[in-house]
């Protein structure tokens, strides 16, 4: 099942950016709408896969930036990391992006992904749909709290 939406084609040129660094949690959180990507269609709640994927990336960012507790992780954190790695692997395979990325000319073993343009879908349309959908069902069901992980919508 998919959203009742057909986003326009878009392009994304991969670039190094000062935004979305490991330290900039606010930049990462700005990608995700207040609903955390949850939508309600008819009477059933779903999460948009793109936002589940972002949640996993943000979880890895948190793991990297949080000082380790004596080098150990909780069993929940380990289970969640395993889930996210498996999930993201499958989503990458599902998308099967066939864009060609140039290699370093010296040895053809490294690659340079900056400046390569990929064909995408317009993710701003997905965010707009999720946001508008959230406003509609939150007015009807003010007790429902959508969460992915620990952060709750505002």
C-alpha positions in Angstrom: 0.0 0.0 0.0 1.2 3.5 -0.8 0.1 7.0 -0.1 -2.6 8.3 -2.5 0.0 10.6 -3.9 2.1 10.7 -7.1 5.0 13.1 -6.3 6.6 14.9 -9.2 10.0 13.8 -10.3 12.8 15.7 -8.7 16.6 15.7 -8.8 19.0 15.7 -6.0 22.7 16.6 -6.5 24.8 15.1 -3.7 26.8 17.7 -2.0 28.9 18.2 1.1 27.0 20.5 3.5 27.6 22.2 6.8 24.0 21.3 7.6 23.0 17.8 8.8 26.3 17.2 10.4 26.6 14.7 13.3 26.2 17.5 15.8 23.2 19.3 14.2 20.2 17.4 15.7 17.9 20.4 14.9 18.7 20.2 11.2 17.9 16.5 11.2 14.7 16.9 13.1 13.6 19.7 10.7 13.2 17.0 8.0 10.5 15.2 9.9 7.0 16.6 10.2 5.3 17.0 13.6 3.4 13.7 12.9 6.8 11.9 12.6 5.5 10.7 9.3 2.4 9.0 10.6 -0.7 9.3 8.5 -4.3 8.1 8.9 -6.1 6.7 5.9 -9.7 5.7 6.6 -9.4 4.5 10.2 -5.9 2.9 10.0 -2.6 4.6 11.0 0.5 4.1 9.0 4.0 5.6 8.9 5.4 6.8 5.6 8.5 4.6 4.9 10.6 7.7 4.0 10.2 8.9 7.6 10.8 5.5 9.1 14.1 5.5 7.2 14.9 9.0 8.5 14.2 7.8 12.0 16.7 5.0 11.6 19.4 7.5 10.3 18.7 9.8 13.2 19.0 6.9 15.6 22.4 6.1 14.2 23.4 9.8 14.5 22.3 9.7 18.1 24.3 6.5 18.8 27.4 8.0 17.2 27.1 11.3 19.2 26.1 9.9 22.6 29.0 9.0 24.8 29.1 5.3 25.3 28.2 4.0 28.8 31.4 2.1 29.5 31.4 0.9 25.9 28.1 -0.9 26.2 24.7 -0.4 24.7 21.4 -1.5 26.1 19.8 -4.6 24.7 17.0 -2.4 23.3 19.5 -0.1 21.5 21.3 -3.1 20.0 18.0 -4.6 18.9 16.9 -1.3 17.4 20.3 -0.8 15.6 19.9 -4.3 14.1 16.4 -3.6 13.0 17.5 -0.3 11.4 20.4 -1.8 9.6 18.3 -4.5 8.2 15.5 -2.2 7.3 17.7 0.4 5.6 19.6 -2.3 3.6 16.2 -3.6 2.3 15.0 0.0 1.5 18.2 0.7 -0.5 17.7 -2.5 -2.5 14.1 -1.7 -3.0 14.9 1.7 -4.4 17.6 0.3 -6.7 19.1 3.7 -7.6 21.0 3.0 -10.8 22.7 6.4 -11.0 26.3 6.0 -11.9 28.9 7.5 -9.6 32.4 8.3 -10.9 35.5 6.6 -9.4 38.8 8.2 -8.6 40.8 8.1 -11.9 44.0 7.0 -10.2 43.0 3.6 -9.0 39.3 3.1 -9.8 38.7 1.7 -6.3 37.4 4.8 -4.5 34.5 6.9 -5.5 33.4 10.5 -5.5 29.7 11.0 -4.9 29.7 14.8 -4.5 28.2 16.5 -7.6 26.3 13.4 -8.8 22.6 14.1 -9.6 20.1 11.4 -8.7 16.5 11.0 -9.9 14.1 11.3 -7.0 10.5 12.0 -6.1 9.6 15.4 -4.7 9.8 14.7 -0.9 8.3 18.1 -0.1 5.0 16.9 -1.5 5.2 13.8 0.8 5.8 16.1 3.8 2.9 18.4 2.8 0.6 15.4 2.5 1.8 14.0 5.9 1.4 17.4 7.6 -2.1 18.1 6.2 -3.2 14.6 7.0 -1.9 15.0 10.6 -3.8 18.2 11.1 -7.0 16.5 10.0 -6.8 13.5 12.3 -5.3 15.4 15.3 -8.4 17.6 15.4 -10.6 14.5 15.6 -8.4 12.4 18.0 -6.5 14.7 20.3 -5.5 11.8 22.6 -3.6 9.9 19.9 0.2 10.4 20.2 2.3 9.4 17.2 5.8 8.4 18.1 8.8 6.7 16.5 11.2 6.1 19.2 11.4 8.6 22.1 10.3 11.9 20.6 6.6 12.7 20.6 5.0 15.3 18.2 4.3 18.7 19.5 
